Amino acid sequence: MISRIWHGWTTQQNADAYERLLREEILPGIANKGIPGYHGAHLFRRPQGEEVEFVTILWFDSLDDVRLLAGQEYEAAYVPPAARVVLARFDTHSQHYKVVLTPGD
């Protein structure tokens, strides 16, 4: 299994709007693509001073499945225009890790 991890930061004022965008549009849009090896996402949020940090972790069977979502340049972050409006800053690249231990292993 592969985890795709990405970070973005908003202002306190934009945090709820960004979370709503992730929950209602971005993450469901990924799920609706029907990628066979996609197993969903985790969304994390924490305040950091004047900003709010968001972390998404998407789960895939393989890097080939990640490429089905993101293309050959799969490490480049996908940040749609609506997200760019409310994000203060973000990672330009996602990190990909092979999962070597999960709960229950």
Backbone as XML, in Angstrom:
<?xml version="1.0"?>
<chain id="A" units="angstrom">
  <residue number="1" name="MET">
    <atom name="N" x="0.840" y="-1.175" z="0.000"/>
    <atom name="CA" x="0.000" y="0.000" z="0.000"/>
    <atom name="C" x="0.889" y="1.245" z="0.000"/>
  </residue>
  <residue number="2" name="ILE">
    <atom name="N" x="0.390" y="2.309" z="-0.646"/>
    <atom name="CA" x="1.099" y="3.581" z="-0.747"/>
    <atom name="C" x="0.248" y="4.673" z="-0.106"/>
  </residue>
  <residue number="3" name="SER">
    <atom name="N" x="0.880" y="5.520" z="0.696"/>
    <atom name="CA" x="0.181" y="6.701" z="1.215"/>
    <atom name="C" x="0.731" y="7.938" z="0.510"/>
  </residue>
  <residue number="4" name="ARG">
    <atom name="N" x="-0.188" y="8.810" z="0.107"/>
    <atom name="CA" x="0.155" y="10.087" z="-0.545"/>
    <atom name="C" x="-0.173" y="11.179" z="0.471"/>
  </residue>
  <residue number="5" name="ILE">
    <atom name="N" x="0.857" y="11.895" z="0.918"/>
    <atom name="CA" x="0.700" y="12.864" z="2.003"/>
    <atom name="C" x="0.967" y="14.267" z="1.473"/>
  </residue>
  <residue number="6" name="TRP">
    <atom name="N" x="0.102" y="15.196" z="1.878"/>
    <atom name="CA" x="0.191" y="16.580" z="1.409"/>
    <atom name="C" x="-0.223" y="17.521" z="2.531"/>
  </residue>
  <residue number="7" name="HIS">
    <atom name="N" x="0.409" y="18.722" z="2.577"/>
    <atom name="CA" x="0.126" y="19.744" z="3.588"/>
    <atom name="C" x="-0.293" y="21.055" z="2.934"/>
  </residue>
  <residue number="8" name="GLY">
    <atom name="N" x="-1.270" y="21.710" z="3.547"/>
    <atom name="CA" x="-1.665" y="23.055" z="3.140"/>
    <atom name="C" x="-2.042" y="23.860" z="4.373"/>
  </residue>
  <residue number="9" name="TRP">
    <atom name="N" x="-1.891" y="25.183" z="4.278"/>
    <atom name="CA" x="-2.173" y="26.061" z="5.412"/>
    <atom name="C" x="-3.129" y="27.167" z="4.983"/>
  </residue>
  <residue number="10" name="THR">
    <atom name="N" x="-4.068" y="27.472" z="5.860"/>
    <atom name="CA" x="-4.991" y="28.581" z="5.631"/>
    <atom name="C" x="-4.858" y="29.575" z="6.772"/>
  </residue>
  <residue number="11" name="THR">
    <atom name="N" x="-5.500" y="30.715" z="6.608"/>
    <atom name="CA" x="-5.677" y="31.620" z="7.745"/>
    <atom name="C" x="-6.775" y="31.035" z="8.630"/>
  </residue>
  <residue number="12" name="GLN">
    <atom name="N" x="-6.866" y="31.518" z="9.853"/>
    <atom name="CA" x="-7.954" y="31.089" z="10.744"/>
    <atom name="C" x="-9.307" y="31.366" z="10.090"/>
  </residue>
  <residue number="13" name="GLN">
    <atom name="N" x="-9.418" y="32.502" z="9.410"/>
    <atom name="CA" x="-10.685" y="32.913" z="8.801"/>
    <atom name="C" x="-11.109" y="31.984" z="7.654"/>
  </residue>
  <residue number="14" name="ASN">
    <atom name="N" x="-10.165" y="31.387" z="6.953"/>
    <atom name="CA" x="-10.484" y="30.543" z="5.793"/>
    <atom name="C" x="-10.527" y="29.046" z="6.106"/>
  </residue>
  <residue number="15" name="ALA">
    <atom name="N" x="-10.219" y="28.670" z="7.339"/>
    <atom name="CA" x="-10.088" y="27.252" z="7.673"/>
    <atom name="C" x="-11.393" y="26.471" z="7.482"/>
  </residue>
  <residue number="16" name="ASP">
    <atom name="N" x="-12.494" y="26.991" z="7.959"/>
    <atom name="CA" x="-13.757" y="26.259" z="7.817"/>
    <atom name="C" x="-14.150" y="26.129" z="6.349"/>
  </residue>
  <residue number="17" name="ALA">
    <atom name="N" x="-13.944" y="27.189" z="5.580"/>
    <atom name="CA" x="-14.274" y="27.145" z="4.155"/>
    <atom name="C" x="-13.414" y="26.111" z="3.433"/>
  </residue>
  <residue number="18" name="TYR">
    <atom name="N" x="-12.139" y="26.030" z="3.781"/>
    <atom name="CA" x="-11.274" y="25.052" z="3.125"/>
    <atom name="C" x="-11.661" y="23.631" z="3.523"/>
  </residue>
  <residue number="19" name="GLU">
    <atom name="N" x="-11.936" y="23.422" z="4.794"/>
    <atom name="CA" x="-12.354" y="22.083" z="5.215"/>
    <atom name="C" x="-13.632" y="21.667" z="4.487"/>
  </residue>
  <residue number="20" name="ARG">
    <atom name="N" x="-14.561" y="22.563" z="4.365"/>
    <atom name="CA" x="-15.813" y="22.279" z="3.649"/>
    <atom name="C" x="-15.534" y="21.918" z="2.179"/>
  </residue>
  <residue number="21" name="LEU">
    <atom name="N" x="-14.630" y="22.664" z="1.550"/>
    <atom name="CA" x="-14.253" y="22.385" z="0.163"/>
    <atom name="C" x="-13.656" y="20.985" z="0.023"/>
  </residue>
  <residue number="22" name="LEU">
    <atom name="N" x="-12.787" y="20.624" z="0.952"/>
    <atom name="CA" x="-12.200" y="19.278" z="0.930"/>
    <atom name="C" x="-13.273" y="18.208" z="1.100"/>
  </residue>
  <residue number="23" name="ARG">
    <atom name="N" x="-14.141" y="18.384" z="2.094"/>
    <atom name="CA" x="-15.159" y="17.379" z="2.413"/>
    <atom name="C" x="-16.225" y="17.251" z="1.327"/>
  </residue>
  <residue number="24" name="GLU">
    <atom name="N" x="-16.611" y="18.369" z="0.736"/>
    <atom name="CA" x="-17.763" y="18.367" z="-0.166"/>
    <atom name="C" x="-17.404" y="18.280" z="-1.647"/>
  </residue>
  <residue number="25" name="GLU">
    <atom name="N" x="-16.194" y="18.691" z="-2.012"/>
    <atom name="CA" x="-15.850" y="18.710" z="-3.436"/>
    <atom name="C" x="-14.579" y="17.925" z="-3.771"/>
  </residue>
  <residue number="26" name="ILE">
    <atom name="N" x="-13.462" y="18.311" z="-3.157"/>
    <atom name="CA" x="-12.177" y="17.757" z="-3.588"/>
    <atom name="C" x="-12.073" y="16.260" z="-3.311"/>
  </residue>
  <residue number="27" name="LEU">
    <atom name="N" x="-12.249" y="15.835" z="-2.067"/>
    <atom name="CA" x="-12.095" y="14.413" z="-1.748"/>
    <atom name="C" x="-13.196" y="13.558" z="-2.385"/>
  </residue>
  <residue number="28" name="PRO">
    <atom name="N" x="-14.468" y="13.983" z="-2.390"/>
    <atom name="CA" x="-15.466" y="13.191" z="-3.130"/>
    <atom name="C" x="-15.157" y="13.129" z="-4.623"/>
  </residue>
  <residue number="29" name="GLY">
    <atom name="N" x="-14.597" y="14.198" z="-5.184"/>
    <atom name="CA" x="-14.228" y="14.196" z="-6.597"/>
    <atom name="C" x="-13.170" y="13.149" z="-6.905"/>
  </residue>
  <residue number="30" name="ILE">
    <atom name="N" x="-12.223" y="12.986" z="-5.994"/>
    <atom name="CA" x="-11.208" y="11.940" z="-6.167"/>
    <atom name="C" x="-11.855" y="10.567" z="-6.093"/>
  </residue>
  <residue number="31" name="ALA">
    <atom name="N" x="-12.718" y="10.369" z="-5.101"/>
    <atom name="CA" x="-13.395" y="9.070" z="-4.954"/>
    <atom name="C" x="-14.249" y="8.746" z="-6.175"/>
  </residue>
  <residue number="32" name="ASN">
    <atom name="N" x="-14.884" y="9.752" z="-6.748"/>
    <atom name="CA" x="-15.774" y="9.535" z="-7.897"/>
    <atom name="C" x="-15.027" y="9.196" z="-9.186"/>
  </residue>
  <residue number="33" name="LYS">
    <atom name="N" x="-13.704" y="9.324" z="-9.192"/>
    <atom name="CA" x="-12.932" y="8.953" z="-10.380"/>
    <atom name="C" x="-12.916" y="7.442" z="-10.598"/>
  </residue>
  <residue number="34" name="GLY">
    <atom name="N" x="-13.244" y="6.682" z="-9.544"/>
    <atom name="CA" x="-13.326" y="5.233" z="-9.688"/>
    <atom name="C" x="-11.996" y="4.546" z="-9.888"/>
  </residue>
  <residue number="35" name="ILE">
    <atom name="N" x="-10.943" y="5.071" z="-9.313"/>
    <atom name="CA" x="-9.625" y="4.433" z="-9.429"/>
    <atom name="C" x="-9.660" y="3.143" z="-8.611"/>
  </residue>
  <residue number="36" name="PRO">
    <atom name="N" x="-9.437" y="1.982" z="-9.262"/>
    <atom name="CA" x="-9.596" y="0.699" z="-8.558"/>
    <atom name="C" x="-8.734" y="0.569" z="-7.307"/>
  </residue>
  <residue number="37" name="GLY">
    <atom name="N" x="-7.532" y="1.090" z="-7.315"/>
    <atom name="CA" x="-6.631" y="0.935" z="-6.184"/>
    <atom name="C" x="-6.699" y="2.055" z="-5.162"/>
  </residue>
  <residue number="38" name="TYR">
    <atom name="N" x="-7.702" y="2.925" z="-5.231"/>
    <atom name="CA" x="-7.858" y="4.022" z="-4.264"/>
    <atom name="C" x="-8.709" y="3.547" z="-3.099"/>
  </residue>
  <residue number="39" name="HIS">
    <atom name="N" x="-8.236" y="3.812" z="-1.879"/>
    <atom name="CA" x="-8.916" y="3.311" z="-0.679"/>
    <atom name="C" x="-9.347" y="4.422" z="0.271"/>
  </residue>
  <residue number="40" name="GLY">
    <atom name="N" x="-9.504" y="5.629" z="-0.226"/>
    <atom name="CA" x="-10.015" y="6.697" z="0.624"/>
    <atom name="C" x="-8.932" y="7.613" z="1.152"/>
  </residue>
  <residue number="41" name="ALA">
    <atom name="N" x="-9.373" y="8.501" z="2.044"/>
    <atom name="CA" x="-8.479" y="9.546" z="2.548"/>
    <atom name="C" x="-8.702" y="9.776" z="4.034"/>
  </residue>
  <residue number="42" name="HIS">
    <atom name="N" x="-7.679" y="10.284" z="4.661"/>
    <atom name="CA" x="-7.768" y="10.836" z="6.011"/>
    <atom name="C" x="-7.501" y="12.328" z="5.890"/>
  </residue>
  <residue number="43" name="LEU">
    <atom name="N" x="-8.182" y="13.106" z="6.708"/>
    <atom name="CA" x="-8.013" y="14.553" z="6.728"/>
    <atom name="C" x="-7.702" y="14.973" z="8.156"/>
  </residue>
  <residue number="44" name="PHE">
    <atom name="N" x="-6.611" y="15.707" z="8.322"/>
    <atom name="CA" x="-6.177" y="16.196" z="9.631"/>
    <atom name="C" x="-6.165" y="17.722" z="9.618"/>
  </residue>
  <residue number="45" name="ARG">
    <atom name="N" x="-6.462" y="18.316" z="10.764"/>
    <atom name="CA" x="-6.498" y="19.773" z="10.888"/>
    <atom name="C" x="-5.963" y="20.148" z="12.264"/>
  </residue>
  <residue number="46" name="ARG">
    <atom name="N" x="-5.093" y="21.195" z="12.292"/>
    <atom name="CA" x="-4.620" y="21.692" z="13.585"/>
    <atom name="C" x="-4.274" y="23.164" z="13.482"/>
  </residue>
  <residue number="47" name="PRO">
    <atom name="N" x="-4.583" y="23.911" z="14.538"/>
    <atom name="CA" x="-4.200" y="25.324" z="14.553"/>
    <atom name="C" x="-2.702" y="25.442" z="14.785"/>
  </residue>
  <residue number="48" name="GLN">
    <atom name="N" x="-2.095" y="26.430" z="14.124"/>
    <atom name="CA" x="-0.673" y="26.736" z="14.298"/>
    <atom name="C" x="-0.530" y="28.248" z="14.330"/>
  </residue>
  <residue number="49" name="GLY">
    <atom name="N" x="-0.693" y="28.832" z="15.495"/>
    <atom name="CA" x="-0.600" y="30.279" z="15.604"/>
    <atom name="C" x="-1.697" y="30.951" z="14.805"/>
  </residue>
  <residue number="50" name="GLU">
    <atom name="N" x="-1.312" y="31.791" z="13.851"/>
    <atom name="CA" x="-2.275" y="32.511" z="13.022"/>
    <atom name="C" x="-2.800" y="31.672" z="11.855"/>
  </residue>
  <residue number="51" name="GLU">
    <atom name="N" x="-2.219" y="30.492" z="11.646"/>
    <atom name="CA" x="-2.614" y="29.637" z="10.537"/>
    <atom name="C" x="-3.284" y="28.369" z="11.043"/>
  </residue>
  <residue number="52" name="VAL">
    <atom name="N" x="-3.901" y="27.653" z="10.113"/>
    <atom name="CA" x="-4.426" y="26.319" z="10.372"/>
    <atom name="C" x="-3.803" y="25.394" z="9.340"/>
  </residue>
  <residue number="53" name="GLU">
    <atom name="N" x="-3.181" y="24.330" z="9.825"/>
    <atom name="CA" x="-2.553" y="23.351" z="8.939"/>
    <atom name="C" x="-3.530" y="22.228" z="8.634"/>
  </residue>
  <residue number="54" name="PHE">
    <atom name="N" x="-3.568" y="21.818" z="7.370"/>
    <atom name="CA" x="-4.341" y="20.653" z="6.934"/>
    <atom name="C" x="-3.375" y="19.635" z="6.353"/>
  </residue>
  <residue number="55" name="VAL">
    <atom name="N" x="-3.611" y="18.380" z="6.667"/>
    <atom name="CA" x="-2.834" y="17.281" z="6.097"/>
    <atom name="C" x="-3.832" y="16.292" z="5.507"/>
  </residue>
  <residue number="56" name="THR">
    <atom name="N" x="-3.600" y="15.913" z="4.263"/>
    <atom name="CA" x="-4.396" y="14.838" z="3.667"/>
    <atom name="C" x="-3.487" y="13.644" z="3.434"/>
  </residue>
  <residue number="57" name="ILE">
    <atom name="N" x="-4.034" y="12.487" z="3.722"/>
    <atom name="CA" x="-3.351" y="11.230" z="3.416"/>
    <atom name="C" x="-4.318" y="10.401" z="2.589"/>
  </residue>
  <residue number="58" name="LEU">
    <atom name="N" x="-3.926" y="10.128" z="1.360"/>
    <atom name="CA" x="-4.715" y="9.302" z="0.454"/>
    <atom name="C" x="-4.057" y="7.934" z="0.367"/>
  </residue>
  <residue number="59" name="TRP">
    <atom name="N" x="-4.875" y="6.897" z="0.281"/>
    <atom name="CA" x="-4.389" y="5.528" z="0.320"/>
    <atom name="C" x="-4.609" y="4.832" z="-1.021"/>
  </residue>
  <residue number="60" name="PHE">
    <atom name="N" x="-3.540" y="4.224" z="-1.534"/>
    <atom name="CA" x="-3.568" y="3.541" z="-2.826"/>
    <atom name="C" x="-2.882" y="2.184" z="-2.721"/>
  </residue>
  <residue number="61" name="ASP">
    <atom name="N" x="-3.244" y="1.280" z="-3.616"/>
    <atom name="CA" x="-2.564" y="-0.022" z="-3.669"/>
    <atom name="C" x="-1.138" y="0.106" z="-4.175"/>
  </residue>
  <residue number="62" name="SER">
    <atom name="N" x="-0.912" y="1.014" z="-5.153"/>
    <atom name="CA" x="0.407" y="1.088" z="-5.790"/>
    <atom name="C" x="0.650" y="2.484" z="-6.365"/>
  </residue>
  <residue number="63" name="LEU">
    <atom name="N" x="1.888" y="2.750" z="-6.741"/>
    <atom name="CA" x="2.206" y="4.007" z="-7.420"/>
    <atom name="C" x="1.517" y="4.086" z="-8.779"/>
  </residue>
  <residue number="64" name="ASP">
    <atom name="N" x="1.271" y="2.946" z="-9.405"/>
    <atom name="CA" x="0.522" y="2.963" z="-10.663"/>
    <atom name="C" x="-0.881" y="3.532" z="-10.452"/>
  </residue>
  <residue number="65" name="ASP">
    <atom name="N" x="-1.492" y="3.206" z="-9.322"/>
    <atom name="CA" x="-2.812" y="3.754" z="-9.002"/>
    <atom name="C" x="-2.730" y="5.254" z="-8.719"/>
  </residue>
  <residue number="66" name="VAL">
    <atom name="N" x="-1.652" y="5.690" z="-8.066"/>
    <atom name="CA" x="-1.445" y="7.124" z="-7.842"/>
    <atom name="C" x="-1.339" y="7.830" z="-9.195"/>
  </residue>
  <residue number="67" name="ARG">
    <atom name="N" x="-0.624" y="7.233" z="-10.126"/>
    <atom name="CA" x="-0.478" y="7.821" z="-11.466"/>
    <atom name="C" x="-1.829" y="7.940" z="-12.184"/>
  </residue>
  <residue number="68" name="LEU">
    <atom name="N" x="-2.737" y="7.016" z="-11.922"/>
    <atom name="CA" x="-4.071" y="7.116" z="-12.518"/>
    <atom name="C" x="-4.782" y="8.377" z="-12.035"/>
  </residue>
  <residue number="69" name="LEU">
    <atom name="N" x="-4.503" y="8.792" z="-10.822"/>
    <atom name="CA" x="-5.079" y="10.027" z="-10.295"/>
    <atom name="C" x="-4.307" y="11.247" z="-10.779"/>
  </residue>
  <residue number="70" name="ALA">
    <atom name="N" x="-2.980" y="11.211" z="-10.631"/>
    <atom name="CA" x="-2.168" y="12.419" z="-10.771"/>
    <atom name="C" x="-1.360" y="12.502" z="-12.062"/>
  </residue>
  <residue number="71" name="GLY">
    <atom name="N" x="-1.330" y="11.445" z="-12.843"/>
    <atom name="CA" x="-0.545" y="11.460" z="-14.070"/>
    <atom name="C" x="0.901" y="11.049" z="-13.828"/>
  </residue>
  <residue number="72" name="GLN">
    <atom name="N" x="1.703" y="11.131" z="-14.888"/>
    <atom name="CA" x="3.099" y="10.695" z="-14.800"/>
    <atom name="C" x="3.916" y="11.545" z="-13.836"/>
  </residue>
  <residue number="73" name="GLU">
    <atom name="N" x="3.597" y="12.814" z="-13.726"/>
    <atom name="CA" x="4.274" y="13.698" z="-12.757"/>
    <atom name="C" x="3.522" y="13.619" z="-11.432"/>
  </residue>
  <residue number="74" name="TYR">
    <atom name="N" x="3.362" y="12.403" z="-10.929"/>
    <atom name="CA" x="2.481" y="12.138" z="-9.793"/>
    <atom name="C" x="2.893" y="12.815" z="-8.500"/>
  </residue>
  <residue number="75" name="GLU">
    <atom name="N" x="4.162" y="13.228" z="-8.379"/>
    <atom name="CA" x="4.589" y="13.889" z="-7.147"/>
    <atom name="C" x="4.090" y="15.331" z="-7.052"/>
  </residue>
  <residue number="76" name="ALA">
    <atom name="N" x="3.750" y="15.938" z="-8.178"/>
    <atom name="CA" x="3.234" y="17.310" z="-8.162"/>
    <atom name="C" x="1.886" y="17.337" z="-7.445"/>
  </residue>
  <residue number="77" name="ALA">
    <atom name="N" x="1.713" y="18.314" z="-6.583"/>
    <atom name="CA" x="0.456" y="18.448" z="-5.846"/>
    <atom name="C" x="-0.655" y="18.896" z="-6.779"/>
  </residue>
  <residue number="78" name="TYR">
    <atom name="N" x="-1.843" y="18.383" z="-6.528"/>
    <atom name="CA" x="-3.028" y="18.852" z="-7.254"/>
    <atom name="C" x="-3.763" y="19.815" z="-6.329"/>
  </residue>
  <residue number="79" name="VAL">
    <atom name="N" x="-3.768" y="21.095" z="-6.683"/>
    <atom name="CA" x="-4.436" y="22.121" z="-5.879"/>
    <atom name="C" x="-5.369" y="22.884" z="-6.813"/>
  </residue>
  <residue number="80" name="PRO">
    <atom name="N" x="-6.665" y="22.551" z="-6.791"/>
    <atom name="CA" x="-7.590" y="23.201" z="-7.719"/>
    <atom name="C" x="-7.723" y="24.694" z="-7.445"/>
  </residue>
  <residue number="81" name="PRO">
    <atom name="N" x="-8.175" y="25.453" z="-8.445"/>
    <atom name="CA" x="-8.293" y="26.907" z="-8.293"/>
    <atom name="C" x="-9.100" y="27.346" z="-7.066"/>
  </residue>
  <residue number="82" name="ALA">
    <atom name="N" x="-10.188" y="26.658" z="-6.768"/>
    <atom name="CA" x="-11.004" y="27.039" z="-5.606"/>
    <atom name="C" x="-10.220" y="26.901" z="-4.304"/>
  </residue>
  <residue number="83" name="ALA">
    <atom name="N" x="-9.327" y="25.915" z="-4.231"/>
    <atom name="CA" x="-8.504" y="25.729" z="-3.030"/>
    <atom name="C" x="-7.439" y="26.815" z="-2.929"/>
  </residue>
  <residue number="84" name="ARG">
    <atom name="N" x="-6.875" y="27.203" z="-4.054"/>
    <atom name="CA" x="-5.839" y="28.236" z="-4.053"/>
    <atom name="C" x="-6.360" y="29.565" z="-3.521"/>
  </residue>
  <residue number="85" name="VAL">
    <atom name="N" x="-7.656" y="29.804" z="-3.670"/>
    <atom name="CA" x="-8.256" y="31.047" z="-3.183"/>
    <atom name="C" x="-8.208" y="31.119" z="-1.660"/>
  </residue>
  <residue number="86" name="VAL">
    <atom name="N" x="-8.383" y="29.997" z="-0.978"/>
    <atom name="CA" x="-8.463" y="30.012" z="0.494"/>
    <atom name="C" x="-7.185" y="29.543" z="1.184"/>
  </residue>
  <residue number="87" name="LEU">
    <atom name="N" x="-6.258" y="28.956" z="0.445"/>
    <atom name="CA" x="-4.995" y="28.532" z="1.053"/>
    <atom name="C" x="-4.025" y="29.703" z="1.136"/>
  </residue>
  <residue number="88" name="ALA">
    <atom name="N" x="-3.332" y="29.799" z="2.260"/>
    <atom name="CA" x="-2.286" y="30.807" z="2.424"/>
    <atom name="C" x="-0.982" y="30.315" z="1.784"/>
  </residue>
  <residue number="89" name="ARG">
    <atom name="N" x="-0.734" y="29.015" z="1.906"/>
    <atom name="CA" x="0.449" y="28.387" z="1.321"/>
    <atom name="C" x="0.216" y="26.881" z="1.300"/>
  </residue>
  <residue number="90" name="PHE">
    <atom name="N" x="1.025" y="26.174" z="0.525"/>
    <atom name="CA" x="0.837" y="24.726" z="0.417"/>
    <atom name="C" x="2.090" y="24.083" z="-0.163"/>
  </residue>
  <residue number="91" name="ASP">
    <atom name="N" x="2.202" y="22.772" z="0.097"/>
    <atom name="CA" x="3.274" y="21.981" z="-0.512"/>
    <atom name="C" x="3.039" y="21.912" z="-2.009"/>
  </residue>
  <residue number="92" name="THR">
    <atom name="N" x="4.091" y="22.113" z="-2.778"/>
    <atom name="CA" x="3.961" y="21.992" z="-4.227"/>
    <atom name="C" x="4.072" y="20.546" z="-4.691"/>
  </residue>
  <residue number="93" name="HIS">
    <atom name="N" x="4.543" y="19.687" z="-3.796"/>
    <atom name="CA" x="4.670" y="18.267" z="-4.117"/>
    <atom name="C" x="4.112" y="17.430" z="-2.967"/>
  </residue>
  <residue number="94" name="SER">
    <atom name="N" x="3.529" y="16.303" z="-3.315"/>
    <atom name="CA" x="3.074" y="15.332" z="-2.333"/>
    <atom name="C" x="4.205" y="14.348" z="-2.062"/>
  </residue>
  <residue number="95" name="GLN">
    <atom name="N" x="4.192" y="13.773" z="-0.882"/>
    <atom name="CA" x="5.167" y="12.743" z="-0.545"/>
    <atom name="C" x="4.464" y="11.394" z="-0.628"/>
  </residue>
  <residue number="96" name="HIS">
    <atom name="N" x="5.204" y="10.380" z="-1.051"/>
    <atom name="CA" x="4.645" y="9.047" z="-1.212"/>
    <atom name="C" x="5.481" y="8.057" z="-0.407"/>
  </residue>
  <residue number="97" name="TYR">
    <atom name="N" x="4.791" y="7.256" z="0.398"/>
    <atom name="CA" x="5.458" y="6.298" z="1.260"/>
    <atom name="C" x="4.861" y="4.912" z="1.063"/>
  </residue>
  <residue number="98" name="LYS">
    <atom name="N" x="5.726" y="3.923" z="1.051"/>
    <atom name="CA" x="5.258" y="2.545" z="1.107"/>
    <atom name="C" x="4.876" y="2.264" z="2.552"/>
  </residue>
  <residue number="99" name="VAL">
    <atom name="N" x="3.679" y="1.761" z="2.764"/>
    <atom name="CA" x="3.202" y="1.435" z="4.114"/>
    <atom name="C" x="3.784" y="0.081" z="4.487"/>
  </residue>
  <residue number="100" name="VAL">
    <atom name="N" x="4.530" y="0.046" z="5.587"/>
    <atom name="CA" x="5.185" y="-1.200" z="5.989"/>
    <atom name="C" x="4.595" y="-1.800" z="7.260"/>
  </residue>
  <residue number="101" name="LEU">
    <atom name="N" x="3.732" y="-1.037" z="7.945"/>
    <atom name="CA" x="3.078" y="-1.559" z="9.149"/>
    <atom name="C" x="1.754" y="-0.821" z="9.321"/>
  </residue>
  <residue number="102" name="THR">
    <atom name="N" x="0.701" y="-1.560" z="9.573"/>
    <atom name="CA" x="-0.607" y="-0.973" z="9.831"/>
    <atom name="C" x="-1.144" y="-1.527" z="11.148"/>
  </residue>
  <residue number="103" name="PRO">
    <atom name="N" x="-2.150" y="-0.873" z="11.740"/>
    <atom name="CA" x="-2.739" y="-1.428" z="12.965"/>
    <atom name="C" x="-3.209" y="-2.865" z="12.719"/>
  </residue>
  <residue number="104" name="GLY">
    <atom name="N" x="-2.929" y="-3.718" z="13.627"/>
    <atom name="CA" x="-3.311" y="-5.114" z="13.475"/>
    <atom name="C" x="-2.226" y="-5.994" z="12.905"/>
  </residue>
  <residue number="105" name="ASP">
    <atom name="N" x="-1.149" y="-5.371" z="12.366"/>
    <atom name="CA" x="-0.035" y="-6.181" z="11.846"/>
    <atom name="C" x="0.818" y="-6.694" z="12.988"/>
  </residue>
</chain>
